Amino acid sequence: MKKYNFNAGPSILPQETIDNTIKAIQNFSGTGLSLMEVSHRSKEFQAVIDEAEALFKELLNIPEGYSVLFLGGGASLEFCMVPYNLLEKKAAYLNTGTWANKALKEAKLFGEAIEVASSKDANYSYIPKGYTIPADADYFHITTNNTIFGTEIHEDMDSPVTLVADMSSDIFSRPVDVSKYGLIYGGAQKNLAPAGVTFVIVKDDILGKVSRTIPTMLDYRTHIKDGSMFNTPPVVPIYAALQTLKWLKALGGVEVMYKMNKEKAALLYAEIDRNKLFKGTAAQEDRSLMNICFVMNDEYKDLEGDFYKFATEKGMVGIKGHRSVGGFRASTYNALPKEAVEALVACMQEFEKQH
Ligand SMILES: *Cc1c(COP(=O)(O)O)cnc(C)c1O
């Protein structure tokens, strides 16, 4: 039976990414060796990382003065590297969910880190609005897409201080005005590559302003200077990321992807709103295009397990909601075809007819 992969992360990748990476694992770039057994300093791999960096810059329209890095440690290590490199007196955080919270918690280890606004009062079902970003903060940190709660900041905001964003789960899903950000980071395993590589887009001139000593590996300047090759980078995930970037470019780039993502999300949200059995959990205007959360309507609560079983039998994979929200979550990342959303919608309609 055909499987539809709605996993939240690690998650679906383009078939081309998987196929091309398999080929390179068998014979990398005509070397007769596996991608896993060649030097990261070989000219063949240097070409891979150079092209990945160039495509990052091209696809996201990254202005001059920014560096693109491929690091280890996941987005979670960035929670620590960001304050290590940027927090001198005070940092400001927007608390929009589990990951935002973890980032804030880490910053508090380094100095004053304040929560500017939070949507914890309603289980993070909306994005706070009408707050003021403190002008005396070293930076303001946001999580553009809240993978667990299914909310998303849809616009690139203006910030009076350096804007830092965790874009783990919505990078390349829409055009981004990178010039509004000082630093953007994320784990690759949601929309780009298998787990193991972390991308960082950093404006060079925001660095070198803190007085603390930064361990070499945690200093962004180390990795800028050595082109992400201070130590051995995650070679296989970087290769896979390049395949996804090429796939994205061939499809027409982030504008086209954004249009497709909006169509997929609209289809599923429309069904959630129409179907008597289900309701969405996120505030309408803040609904994520990447992670679509829904629960059973109150009077059908006890059908939750049945629907999960029904959908699983029809090939839906990874639709169980995170335990902090419950219900269901369908992740509709770039690589998920519209056909998968149509299959899920058909499943919801069929289940409704039975009840
Ligand atoms: C998954 C996720 C993380 C954690 O990423 P790791 O690479 O596992 O550390 C952080 N932030 C967001 C928004 C995520 O979706």
The ligand as an SDF file (V2000), in Angstrom:
LIG
                    3D

 15 15  0  0  0  0  0  0  0  0999 V2000
   12.6590   20.2650   15.5360 C   0  0  0  0  0  0  0  0  0  0  0  0
   12.8520   21.6470   15.9960 C   0  0  0  0  0  0  0  0  0  0  0  0
   13.9320   22.0140   16.8160 C   0  0  0  0  0  0  0  0  0  0  0  0
   14.9300   21.0210   17.3400 C   0  0  0  0  0  0  0  0  0  0  0  0
   15.8280   20.6950   16.3840 O   0  0  0  0  0  0  0  0  0  0  0  0
   17.0810   19.7380   16.6780 P   0  0  0  0  0  0  0  0  0  0  0  0
   17.8270   19.8160   15.3820 O   0  0  0  0  0  0  0  0  0  0  0  0
   16.5390   18.3780   16.9830 O   0  0  0  0  0  0  0  0  0  0  0  0
   17.8360   20.2940   17.8220 O   0  0  0  0  0  0  0  0  0  0  0  0
   14.0570   23.3430   17.1600 C   0  0  0  0  0  0  0  0  0  0  0  0
   13.1860   24.2710   16.7270 N   0  0  0  0  0  0  0  0  0  0  0  0
   12.1340   23.9590   15.9500 C   0  0  0  0  0  0  0  0  0  0  0  0
   11.1930   25.0240   15.5010 C   0  0  0  0  0  0  0  0  0  0  0  0
   11.9400   22.6360   15.5600 C   0  0  0  0  0  0  0  0  0  0  0  0
   10.9000   22.3070   14.7650 O   0  0  0  0  0  0  0  0  0  0  0  0
  1  2  1  0
  2  3  1  0
  2 14  2  0
  3  4  1  0
  3 10  2  0
  4  5  1  0
  5  6  1  0
  6  7  2  0
  6  8  1  0
  6  9  1  0
 10 11  1  0
 11 12  2  0
 12 13  1  0
 12 14  1  0
 14 15  1  0
M  END
$$$$
